[in-house]
Amino acid sequence: MKDNFGILSIEDVEYVRNYILRLRFSNGVTKDVDIFPLLKGVMFEPLKDKRNFIQFGLTGGTIEWYNGADFAPEFLYNIGN
């Protein structure tokens, strides 16, 4: 569920294929999110290289890539399927 402050977070992430990640959120919902359309700008362009894209982990309740790029969990929740 949500933490004491009512903030949505990501509890688990799994690489599915291409640029799709399966995210399990703190409210128990799991969604697949296609990250590719979001890979624009200085921080995100390097992630178009799949070798870079797959270098992610969970930090502070969201996905963070090797270069510090991240997205708000609420944003990913809203665009996920």
CNS distance restraints for C-alpha pairs under 8 A (distance, minus, plus):
assign (resid   1 and name CA) (resid  26 and name CA) 4.65 0.50 0.50
assign (resid   1 and name CA) (resid  27 and name CA) 3.99 0.50 0.50
assign (resid   1 and name CA) (resid  28 and name CA) 6.37 0.50 0.50
assign (resid   2 and name CA) (resid   6 and name CA) 5.00 0.50 0.50
assign (resid   2 and name CA) (resid   7 and name CA) 5.65 0.50 0.50
assign (resid   2 and name CA) (resid   8 and name CA) 5.53 0.50 0.50
assign (resid   2 and name CA) (resid   9 and name CA) 7.33 0.50 0.50
assign (resid   2 and name CA) (resid  26 and name CA) 5.48 0.50 0.50
assign (resid   2 and name CA) (resid  27 and name CA) 5.80 0.50 0.50
assign (resid   3 and name CA) (resid   7 and name CA) 5.95 0.50 0.50
assign (resid   3 and name CA) (resid   8 and name CA) 7.37 0.50 0.50
assign (resid   3 and name CA) (resid  26 and name CA) 7.80 0.50 0.50
assign (resid   8 and name CA) (resid  25 and name CA) 6.90 0.50 0.50
assign (resid   8 and name CA) (resid  26 and name CA) 5.92 0.50 0.50
assign (resid   8 and name CA) (resid  27 and name CA) 7.08 0.50 0.50
assign (resid   8 and name CA) (resid  73 and name CA) 6.38 0.50 0.50
assign (resid   8 and name CA) (resid  74 and name CA) 6.29 0.50 0.50
assign (resid   9 and name CA) (resid  25 and name CA) 5.68 0.50 0.50
assign (resid   9 and name CA) (resid  26 and name CA) 5.30 0.50 0.50
assign (resid   9 and name CA) (resid  61 and name CA) 4.62 0.50 0.50
assign (resid   9 and name CA) (resid  62 and name CA) 6.10 0.50 0.50
assign (resid   9 and name CA) (resid  73 and name CA) 5.56 0.50 0.50
assign (resid   9 and name CA) (resid  74 and name CA) 7.62 0.50 0.50
assign (resid  10 and name CA) (resid  23 and name CA) 6.57 0.50 0.50
assign (resid  10 and name CA) (resid  24 and name CA) 5.83 0.50 0.50
assign (resid  10 and name CA) (resid  25 and name CA) 4.39 0.50 0.50
assign (resid  10 and name CA) (resid  26 and name CA) 5.91 0.50 0.50
assign (resid  10 and name CA) (resid  58 and name CA) 7.61 0.50 0.50
assign (resid  10 and name CA) (resid  61 and name CA) 5.03 0.50 0.50
assign (resid  10 and name CA) (resid  62 and name CA) 5.16 0.50 0.50
assign (resid  10 and name CA) (resid  63 and name CA) 7.40 0.50 0.50
assign (resid  10 and name CA) (resid  73 and name CA) 6.24 0.50 0.50
assign (resid  11 and name CA) (resid  23 and name CA) 7.57 0.50 0.50
assign (resid  11 and name CA) (resid  24 and name CA) 5.61 0.50 0.50
assign (resid  11 and name CA) (resid  25 and name CA) 5.49 0.50 0.50
assign (resid  11 and name CA) (resid  26 and name CA) 5.92 0.50 0.50
assign (resid  11 and name CA) (resid  58 and name CA) 7.72 0.50 0.50
assign (resid  11 and name CA) (resid  61 and name CA) 6.57 0.50 0.50
assign (resid  11 and name CA) (resid  62 and name CA) 7.83 0.50 0.50
assign (resid  12 and name CA) (resid  23 and name CA) 5.81 0.50 0.50
assign (resid  12 and name CA) (resid  24 and name CA) 5.07 0.50 0.50
assign (resid  12 and name CA) (resid  25 and name CA) 7.20 0.50 0.50
assign (resid  12 and name CA) (resid  58 and name CA) 7.43 0.50 0.50
assign (resid  13 and name CA) (resid  21 and name CA) 6.61 0.50 0.50
assign (resid  13 and name CA) (resid  22 and name CA) 5.66 0.50 0.50
assign (resid  13 and name CA) (resid  23 and name CA) 4.67 0.50 0.50
assign (resid  13 and name CA) (resid  24 and name CA) 6.46 0.50 0.50
assign (resid  13 and name CA) (resid  57 and name CA) 7.80 0.50 0.50
assign (resid  13 and name CA) (resid  58 and name CA) 7.48 0.50 0.50
assign (resid  13 and name CA) (resid  63 and name CA) 7.62 0.50 0.50
assign (resid  14 and name CA) (resid  21 and name CA) 5.64 0.50 0.50
assign (resid  14 and name CA) (resid  22 and name CA) 5.05 0.50 0.50
assign (resid  14 and name CA) (resid  23 and name CA) 6.60 0.50 0.50
assign (resid  15 and name CA) (resid  19 and name CA) 7.91 0.50 0.50
assign (resid  15 and name CA) (resid  20 and name CA) 6.52 0.50 0.50
assign (resid  15 and name CA) (resid  21 and name CA) 4.76 0.50 0.50
assign (resid  15 and name CA) (resid  22 and name CA) 6.39 0.50 0.50
assign (resid  15 and name CA) (resid  54 and name CA) 7.38 0.50 0.50
assign (resid  16 and name CA) (resid  20 and name CA) 5.54 0.50 0.50
assign (resid  16 and name CA) (resid  21 and name CA) 5.43 0.50 0.50
assign (resid  16 and name CA) (resid  22 and name CA) 6.39 0.50 0.50
assign (resid  17 and name CA) (resid  21 and name CA) 7.41 0.50 0.50
assign (resid  18 and name CA) (resid  50 and name CA) 7.70 0.50 0.50
assign (resid  19 and name CA) (resid  34 and name CA) 5.63 0.50 0.50
assign (resid  19 and name CA) (resid  35 and name CA) 5.48 0.50 0.50
assign (resid  19 and name CA) (resid  36 and name CA) 5.48 0.50 0.50
assign (resid  19 and name CA) (resid  50 and name CA) 7.82 0.50 0.50
assign (resid  19 and name CA) (resid  53 and name CA) 7.55 0.50 0.50
assign (resid  20 and name CA) (resid  32 and name CA) 6.42 0.50 0.50
assign (resid  20 and name CA) (resid  33 and name CA) 5.40 0.50 0.50
assign (resid  20 and name CA) (resid  34 and name CA) 4.32 0.50 0.50
assign (resid  20 and name CA) (resid  35 and name CA) 6.07 0.50 0.50
assign (resid  20 and name CA) (resid  36 and name CA) 7.74 0.50 0.50
assign (resid  21 and name CA) (resid  32 and name CA) 5.58 0.50 0.50
assign (resid  21 and name CA) (resid  33 and name CA) 5.36 0.50 0.50
assign (resid  21 and name CA) (resid  34 and name CA) 6.58 0.50 0.50
assign (resid  21 and name CA) (resid  35 and name CA) 7.44 0.50 0.50
assign (resid  22 and name CA) (resid  30 and name CA) 6.83 0.50 0.50
assign (resid  22 and name CA) (resid  31 and name CA) 5.67 0.50 0.50
assign (resid  22 and name CA) (resid  32 and name CA) 4.33 0.50 0.50
assign (resid  22 and name CA) (resid  33 and name CA) 6.37 0.50 0.50
assign (resid  23 and name CA) (resid  30 and name CA) 5.47 0.50 0.50
assign (resid  23 and name CA) (resid  31 and name CA) 5.38 0.50 0.50
assign (resid  23 and name CA) (resid  32 and name CA) 6.19 0.50 0.50
assign (resid  23 and name CA) (resid  33 and name CA) 7.40 0.50 0.50
assign (resid  24 and name CA) (resid  28 and name CA) 6.50 0.50 0.50
assign (resid  24 and name CA) (resid  29 and name CA) 5.84 0.50 0.50
assign (resid  24 and name CA) (resid  30 and name CA) 4.26 0.50 0.50
assign (resid  24 and name CA) (resid  31 and name CA) 6.60 0.50 0.50
assign (resid  25 and name CA) (resid  29 and name CA) 5.48 0.50 0.50
assign (resid  25 and name CA) (resid  30 and name CA) 6.18 0.50 0.50
assign (resid  25 and name CA) (resid  77 and name CA) 7.80 0.50 0.50
assign (resid  31 and name CA) (resid  77 and name CA) 7.16 0.50 0.50
assign (resid  31 and name CA) (resid  80 and name CA) 5.31 0.50 0.50
assign (resid  31 and name CA) (resid  81 and name CA) 5.18 0.50 0.50
assign (resid  32 and name CA) (resid  80 and name CA) 5.42 0.50 0.50
assign (resid  32 and name CA) (resid  81 and name CA) 5.30 0.50 0.50
assign (resid  33 and name CA) (resid  76 and name CA) 6.84 0.50 0.50
assign (resid  33 and name CA) (resid  79 and name CA) 6.81 0.50 0.50
assign (resid  33 and name CA) (resid  80 and name CA) 4.55 0.50 0.50
assign (resid  33 and name CA) (resid  81 and name CA) 6.46 0.50 0.50
assign (resid  34 and name CA) (resid  80 and name CA) 7.45 0.50 0.50
assign (resid  35 and name CA) (resid  39 and name CA) 6.83 0.50 0.50
assign (resid  36 and name CA) (resid  48 and name CA) 7.25 0.50 0.50
assign (resid  38 and name CA) (resid  44 and name CA) 7.60 0.50 0.50
assign (resid  39 and name CA) (resid  44 and name CA) 4.69 0.50 0.50
assign (resid  39 and name CA) (resid  45 and name CA) 5.45 0.50 0.50
assign (resid  39 and name CA) (resid  47 and name CA) 6.73 0.50 0.50
assign (resid  39 and name CA) (resid  48 and name CA) 6.64 0.50 0.50
assign (resid  40 and name CA) (resid  44 and name CA) 5.35 0.50 0.50
assign (resid  40 and name CA) (resid  45 and name CA) 5.36 0.50 0.50
assign (resid  41 and name CA) (resid  45 and name CA) 5.71 0.50 0.50
assign (resid  42 and name CA) (resid  46 and name CA) 7.68 0.50 0.50
assign (resid  43 and name CA) (resid  67 and name CA) 7.36 0.50 0.50
assign (resid  43 and name CA) (resid  68 and name CA) 7.78 0.50 0.50
assign (resid  43 and name CA) (resid  69 and name CA) 5.76 0.50 0.50
assign (resid  44 and name CA) (resid  48 and name CA) 7.49 0.50 0.50
assign (resid  44 and name CA) (resid  69 and name CA) 6.56 0.50 0.50
assign (resid  46 and name CA) (resid  52 and name CA) 6.70 0.50 0.50
assign (resid  46 and name CA) (resid  53 and name CA) 7.85 0.50 0.50
assign (resid  47 and name CA) (resid  51 and name CA) 7.90 0.50 0.50
assign (resid  47 and name CA) (resid  52 and name CA) 5.18 0.50 0.50
assign (resid  47 and name CA) (resid  53 and name CA) 4.52 0.50 0.50
assign (resid  48 and name CA) (resid  52 and name CA) 7.39 0.50 0.50
assign (resid  48 and name CA) (resid  53 and name CA) 6.56 0.50 0.50
assign (resid  49 and name CA) (resid  53 and name CA) 6.20 0.50 0.50
assign (resid  50 and name CA) (resid  54 and name CA) 6.09 0.50 0.50
assign (resid  51 and name CA) (resid  55 and name CA) 7.10 0.50 0.50
assign (resid  52 and name CA) (resid  66 and name CA) 7.51 0.50 0.50
assign (resid  53 and name CA) (resid  65 and name CA) 7.28 0.50 0.50
assign (resid  55 and name CA) (resid  65 and name CA) 5.79 0.50 0.50
assign (resid  55 and name CA) (resid  66 and name CA) 5.64 0.50 0.50
assign (resid  56 and name CA) (resid  63 and name CA) 6.51 0.50 0.50
assign (resid  56 and name CA) (resid  64 and name CA) 5.49 0.50 0.50
assign (resid  56 and name CA) (resid  65 and name CA) 4.15 0.50 0.50
assign (resid  56 and name CA) (resid  66 and name CA) 5.97 0.50 0.50
assign (resid  57 and name CA) (resid  63 and name CA) 5.62 0.50 0.50
assign (resid  57 and name CA) (resid  64 and name CA) 5.54 0.50 0.50
assign (resid  57 and name CA) (resid  65 and name CA) 6.48 0.50 0.50
assign (resid  58 and name CA) (resid  62 and name CA) 5.48 0.50 0.50
assign (resid  58 and name CA) (resid  63 and name CA) 4.71 0.50 0.50
assign (resid  58 and name CA) (resid  64 and name CA) 6.03 0.50 0.50
assign (resid  59 and name CA) (resid  63 and name CA) 6.17 0.50 0.50
assign (resid  59 and name CA) (resid  64 and name CA) 6.05 0.50 0.50
assign (resid  61 and name CA) (resid  73 and name CA) 7.47 0.50 0.50
assign (resid  62 and name CA) (resid  70 and name CA) 7.19 0.50 0.50
assign (resid  62 and name CA) (resid  71 and name CA) 7.01 0.50 0.50
assign (resid  62 and name CA) (resid  72 and name CA) 6.67 0.50 0.50
assign (resid  62 and name CA) (resid  73 and name CA) 5.71 0.50 0.50
assign (resid  63 and name CA) (resid  70 and name CA) 5.83 0.50 0.50
assign (resid  63 and name CA) (resid  71 and name CA) 6.88 0.50 0.50
assign (resid  64 and name CA) (resid  68 and name CA) 5.92 0.50 0.50
assign (resid  64 and name CA) (resid  69 and name CA) 5.70 0.50 0.50
assign (resid  64 and name CA) (resid  70 and name CA) 4.68 0.50 0.50
assign (resid  64 and name CA) (resid  71 and name CA) 7.66 0.50 0.50
assign (resid  65 and name CA) (resid  69 and name CA) 5.32 0.50 0.50
assign (resid  65 and name CA) (resid  70 and name CA) 6.48 0.50 0.50
assign (resid  71 and name CA) (resid  75 and name CA) 6.96 0.50 0.50
assign (resid  71 and name CA) (resid  76 and name CA) 6.96 0.50 0.50
assign (resid  72 and name CA) (resid  76 and name CA) 6.56 0.50 0.50
assign (resid  73 and name CA) (resid  77 and name CA) 6.04 0.50 0.50
assign (resid  74 and name CA) (resid  78 and name CA) 6.21 0.50 0.50
assign (resid  75 and name CA) (resid  79 and name CA) 6.48 0.50 0.50
assign (resid  76 and name CA) (resid  80 and name CA) 5.95 0.50 0.50
